[in-house]
Amino acid sequence: MTRYQRPAELYAGLRLHQNEHTGGCSPKVREALAGLTREQIARYPPYAAAVDACAAHVGVAADGLLLVNGLDEGILAMAIAALRTRGDGVVPDAIIPRPAFEVFDVAVSAVGASVVPVMPAPDFSFPLDGVLAAITARTRAVVITNPNNPTGVSTPLSAIRAVARSVPPGAIVFVDEAYIDFGGESFVPELRQFPNVIVGRTFSKAYGLAGLRVGLLLAQPDTLAPLRAAVPVYSVNVAAAVAVVAALDDRDYRAAYIRQVAESKALLYEACARWRLHHWPSDGNFVLVRTGARTRAVLDGVRARGMYVKDRSDEPGCDGCIRITTGVVEHTQRFIAAMEEILCGAQ
């Protein structure tokens, strides 16, 4: 069984390895949390305000939305609903293009289904032909991450449509939009035309709520029904429910952070060109950079300077690559300064 390897608890330095909001949550979130009463904490949480705020934000009806305890729980609910064996002796397949968030493999394995990987194109563009060729009668789910993690490359909506039209009856297409706040096109406006598509969202990235664990699943009501049955009744805690409403209310804070992410990416692109390191333009809040033979020196060097980045060398197509969170501009500048020292010292 595939198991998730929880990252080491590296909290003493600058965390540029988990794609978190490097500036923290909105002050309005802190105020909302501080305003929780003893009685509210003692009760099971109400969700109406959070559901209404989220539905208005993404532009769907309340019955087309499911709150989940982080997008991870949504992924597991999808696997439970779509990939359990049906007593016919057939082991269901989930097609997962590479590279991909490892939690998808973990969830598929947990319900006894099989992962069908599709290898990436050299430029990390979505491997549509490979995905279509992998679809069989056993296919019950296809996972598409848009924008992709760890590459930052977006998937054209036309490719998602093509996959949704090609899967067998009863199969679903799960579109992970964890990073859609930073770039790319959302499939949410097309959900009315595609009852076999589920979109996942998270508040861990652009809203700074990773520590509170809250996400969304979006689909037609009938499509969501089996997933609702797979999610515990009160899986989202009262602090998360209150925080979501406050975070969505502070549009200026979110917009300012998205601007900083764009500026940070531009600074890192410029630095990579100067260092002659290949990188991929990203629609996420991170950049994938090929450091090649210098990868270990870079990882050790930035850690010695009190910051962390993610080694993605074990992902298909990502040999010798690191992923750097690009959030608050000051943090990106610190990383670039560290890299200047490390790369000059390695010459």
DOVEX-843681 format. One line per 8 residues: their letters; for each residue x, y, z of C-alpha. Coordinates in Angstrom, 1 decimal. Example, Ala and Ser with C-alpha at 12.3 -4.5 7.8 and 13.67 -1.06 7.14 Angstrom:
<sites>
AS	12.3,-4.5,7.8  13.7,-1.1,7.1 .
</sites>
This chain:
<sites>
MTRYQRPA	0.0,0.0,0.0  1.3,3.5,-0.9  1.8,5.7,2.1  2.3,9.4,2.4  5.6,10.4,3.7  4.9,13.4,5.9  7.5,16.1,5.5  9.9,16.7,8.3 .
ELYAGLRL	8.7,19.4,10.8  10.9,22.2,9.6  9.4,25.3,11.3  12.5,27.1,12.5  13.4,28.7,9.1  11.9,30.2,6.0  9.5,27.6,4.6  9.8,27.7,0.8 .
HQNEHTGG	9.1,24.0,0.3  5.4,23.5,1.1  3.8,26.2,-1.2  2.2,27.8,1.8  1.2,31.5,2.1  4.6,32.9,3.2  3.0,36.0,4.6  0.4,34.3,6.9 .
CSPKVREA	-3.3,34.6,7.0  -5.4,37.8,6.7  -5.6,39.9,9.9  -9.4,39.5,9.6  -9.0,35.8,10.1  -7.1,36.4,13.3  -9.8,38.7,14.5  -12.5,36.2,13.6 .
LAGLTREQ	-10.7,33.4,15.4  -10.2,35.6,18.5  -13.9,36.3,18.5  -14.9,32.7,18.9  -16.8,32.2,22.1  -16.4,29.4,24.6  -19.9,28.3,23.7  -19.1,28.2,19.9 .
IARYPPYA	-16.1,26.0,20.6  -18.2,23.7,22.7  -20.8,23.1,20.0  -20.7,21.1,16.8  -19.9,23.6,14.0  -22.6,25.3,11.8  -21.7,25.5,8.1  -24.3,27.7,6.4 .
AAVDACAA	-22.3,30.9,6.5  -19.2,29.2,5.2  -21.0,27.4,2.5  -22.9,30.5,1.3  -19.7,32.6,1.3  -17.8,29.9,-0.7  -20.6,29.4,-3.1  -20.9,33.1,-3.8 .
HVGVAADG	-17.1,33.3,-4.3  -16.8,30.5,-6.8  -20.1,31.2,-8.5  -22.0,27.9,-7.8  -25.2,27.1,-5.9  -24.8,25.9,-2.4  -25.9,22.3,-3.3  -23.0,22.2,-5.8 .
LLLVNGLD	-20.4,22.6,-3.1  -19.0,20.4,-0.3  -16.7,21.7,2.5  -13.9,19.3,3.3  -11.1,19.1,5.9  -8.4,20.2,3.5  -8.4,19.1,-0.1  -6.7,15.9,1.0 .
EGILAMAI	-10.0,14.7,2.5  -11.8,15.6,-0.7  -9.3,13.5,-2.6  -9.9,10.5,-0.3  -13.7,11.0,-0.6  -13.4,10.9,-4.4  -11.4,7.7,-4.1  -14.0,6.1,-1.8 .
AALRTRGD	-16.9,7.1,-4.0  -15.5,6.3,-7.4  -12.8,3.6,-6.9  -14.0,1.0,-4.5  -14.5,-2.5,-6.0  -18.1,-3.4,-6.8  -18.0,-7.1,-6.1  -17.5,-8.0,-9.7 .
GVVPDAII	-13.8,-9.0,-9.3  -12.7,-6.0,-11.4  -10.0,-3.8,-9.8  -10.8,-0.2,-10.8  -8.1,2.1,-12.4  -7.3,5.7,-11.7  -5.3,7.4,-14.4  -2.8,9.9,-12.9 .
PRPAFEVF	-0.5,11.9,-15.3  2.9,12.5,-13.9  4.3,14.4,-12.1  1.5,14.6,-9.5  0.6,15.3,-5.9  1.5,12.1,-4.0  -1.8,12.1,-2.0  -3.6,10.9,-5.1 .
DVAVSAVG	-1.6,7.7,-5.2  -2.1,7.3,-1.4  -5.9,7.6,-1.7  -6.2,5.3,-4.7  -4.1,2.7,-2.9  -6.2,3.0,0.3  -9.4,1.9,-1.4  -7.7,-1.0,-3.2 .
ASVVPVMP	-7.7,0.5,-6.7  -4.8,0.6,-9.2  -2.9,3.7,-10.4  -2.3,4.0,-14.1  0.5,6.6,-14.5  1.0,8.6,-17.7  4.5,9.9,-18.2  5.0,13.6,-18.9 .
APDFSFPL	5.9,15.3,-22.1  9.4,16.9,-22.2  8.0,20.4,-21.8  5.4,19.2,-19.1  2.5,20.1,-21.3  -0.6,18.0,-20.6  -0.1,14.5,-22.1  -3.6,14.3,-23.7 .
DGVLAAIT	-2.8,11.5,-26.2  -1.3,9.4,-23.4  -4.2,9.9,-21.1  -6.8,9.1,-23.8  -4.8,6.0,-24.8  -4.8,4.8,-21.1  -8.6,4.9,-20.8  -10.2,1.4,-20.6 .
ARTRAVVI	-13.4,-0.1,-19.4  -11.7,-0.3,-15.9  -11.1,3.4,-15.7  -13.2,4.9,-12.9  -11.2,8.2,-12.4  -8.8,10.5,-14.2  -6.9,13.0,-12.2  -5.9,16.3,-13.7 .
TNPNNPTG	-4.0,19.0,-11.8  -4.5,22.5,-13.1  -2.1,24.2,-12.7  0.2,21.2,-12.2  2.3,20.7,-9.0  5.3,20.7,-9.2  5.7,22.1,-12.7  3.3,25.0,-12.6 .
VSTPLSAI	2.1,24.2,-16.1  -1.6,24.7,-16.8  -3.9,22.3,-18.6  -6.0,23.6,-21.4  -9.7,23.4,-20.8  -10.1,21.7,-24.1  -8.0,18.8,-22.8  -10.2,18.4,-19.8 .
RAVARSVP	-13.3,18.4,-22.0  -11.7,15.8,-24.2  -11.0,13.5,-21.3  -14.4,14.0,-19.7  -16.0,13.0,-23.0  -13.9,9.9,-23.3  -14.1,8.2,-20.0  -16.6,5.3,-19.5 .
PGAIVFVD	-20.0,5.8,-18.0  -19.8,6.2,-14.3  -16.2,7.3,-14.3  -15.3,10.8,-13.0  -12.6,13.3,-13.9  -11.2,15.0,-10.8  -9.6,18.5,-11.5  -7.4,19.7,-8.8 .
EAYIDFGG	-7.4,23.5,-8.8  -5.4,24.0,-5.6  -3.3,26.8,-7.4  -5.9,28.3,-9.6  -5.8,31.6,-7.7  -2.4,32.3,-9.2  -3.0,31.5,-12.8  -4.7,29.3,-15.4 .
ESFVPELR	-8.3,28.9,-16.3  -10.8,27.3,-14.0  -13.2,24.5,-15.1  -15.9,25.6,-12.6  -17.9,27.6,-15.2  -18.2,24.4,-17.3  -19.5,22.1,-14.6  -23.1,22.5,-15.7 .
QFPNVIVG	-22.2,20.8,-19.0  -20.1,18.0,-17.5  -21.8,16.0,-14.8  -18.8,13.6,-14.6  -16.3,16.3,-13.5  -15.4,17.3,-9.9  -13.3,20.3,-9.1  -11.2,20.5,-5.9 .
RTFSKAYG	-10.1,23.8,-4.3  -8.1,24.7,-1.2  -7.8,27.6,1.1  -4.2,26.6,2.0  -2.4,28.6,-0.7  -3.8,32.0,-1.6  -5.6,32.4,1.7  -3.1,31.2,4.2 .
LAGLRVGL	-5.3,28.7,6.0  -3.1,25.6,5.6  -3.0,25.1,9.4  -6.8,25.1,9.6  -7.4,22.4,6.9  -10.3,23.5,4.7  -11.1,22.9,1.1  -13.9,22.6,-1.4 .
LLAQPDTL	-15.4,20.1,-3.8  -17.4,21.5,-6.6  -19.7,19.5,-9.0  -23.3,19.0,-9.9  -25.4,18.0,-6.9  -26.0,14.4,-8.0  -22.2,14.0,-8.7  -21.4,15.2,-5.2 .
APLRAAVP	-23.9,13.0,-3.4  -21.7,9.9,-3.1  -18.8,12.0,-1.8  -21.1,13.7,0.8  -21.8,10.2,2.1  -18.0,9.5,2.4  -17.2,12.7,4.4  -17.8,12.7,8.2 .
VYSVNVAA	-20.7,15.0,9.2  -18.6,17.5,11.1  -15.1,17.0,9.6  -14.5,20.8,9.2  -14.0,22.4,12.6  -15.6,25.6,13.8  -12.4,27.6,13.6  -11.9,26.7,9.9 .
AVAVVAAL	-15.6,27.5,9.1  -15.3,30.9,10.7  -11.9,31.6,9.1  -13.1,30.9,5.6  -15.8,33.6,5.8  -13.3,36.1,7.1  -10.7,35.2,4.5  -13.1,35.6,1.6 .
DDRDYRAA	-14.2,38.9,3.0  -10.7,40.3,2.8  -10.3,40.5,-1.0  -7.6,43.2,-0.8  -5.3,40.9,1.3  -5.7,38.1,-1.2  -5.1,40.4,-4.2  -2.0,41.9,-2.7 .
YIRQVAES	-0.5,38.5,-2.1  -1.3,37.4,-5.6  0.6,40.5,-6.9  3.6,39.6,-4.7  3.6,36.0,-6.0  3.7,37.4,-9.6  6.5,39.7,-8.7  8.4,37.0,-6.9 .
KALLYEAC	8.2,34.7,-9.9  9.5,37.4,-12.2  12.4,38.0,-9.9  13.2,34.3,-9.8  12.9,33.9,-13.6  15.4,36.7,-14.0  17.8,35.2,-11.6  17.5,31.7,-13.2 .
ARWRLHHW	18.4,33.2,-16.6  21.4,34.9,-15.0  22.4,31.6,-13.4  21.7,29.7,-16.6  19.4,27.3,-14.8  16.4,25.9,-16.7  13.1,26.7,-15.2  9.4,26.4,-16.2 .
PSDGNFVL	7.1,29.5,-16.3  4.6,28.8,-13.5  0.9,29.5,-13.0  1.3,28.5,-9.3  2.9,30.2,-6.4  6.1,28.3,-7.0  8.7,27.7,-9.7  10.4,24.4,-10.7 .
VRTGARTR	14.1,24.9,-11.4  16.6,22.3,-12.8  19.7,22.6,-10.7  21.2,19.4,-12.0  24.5,18.3,-10.5  24.3,21.2,-8.1  21.1,20.1,-6.5  22.6,18.7,-3.3 .
AVLDGVRA	24.8,21.7,-2.9  21.8,24.0,-3.3  19.6,22.0,-0.9  22.3,21.9,1.8  23.3,25.5,1.2  19.9,27.1,1.6  19.2,24.9,4.6  22.4,26.1,6.2 .
RGMYVKDR	21.1,29.7,5.7  17.8,28.9,7.4  15.5,28.2,4.5  14.0,25.1,2.9  13.1,24.3,-0.7  11.7,21.0,-2.1  13.7,18.4,-3.9  11.5,17.0,-6.7 .
SDEPGCDG	14.2,14.8,-8.3  12.1,11.6,-7.6  9.3,12.8,-9.9  9.2,11.6,-13.5  10.8,14.2,-15.7  12.1,16.2,-12.7  15.5,14.7,-12.2  17.8,17.3,-10.7 .
CIRITTGV	14.9,19.7,-10.0  13.9,21.8,-7.0  10.7,23.6,-6.4  10.7,27.0,-4.7  7.7,28.7,-3.2  7.4,32.3,-4.6  5.3,34.2,-2.1  6.3,37.4,-0.3 .
VEHTQRFI	8.8,39.3,-2.3  11.2,39.8,0.6  11.4,36.1,1.1  12.1,35.5,-2.6  14.9,38.1,-2.5  16.4,36.3,0.5  16.4,33.0,-1.4  18.0,34.6,-4.5 .
AAMEEILC	20.7,36.2,-2.3  21.4,32.8,-0.8  21.6,31.2,-4.2  24.1,33.8,-5.4  26.4,32.8,-2.6  25.9,29.1,-3.1  26.4,29.1,-6.8  29.4,31.4,-6.7 .
GAQ	30.9,29.2,-4.0  30.3,26.1,-6.1  32.2,27.4,-9.1 .
</sites>
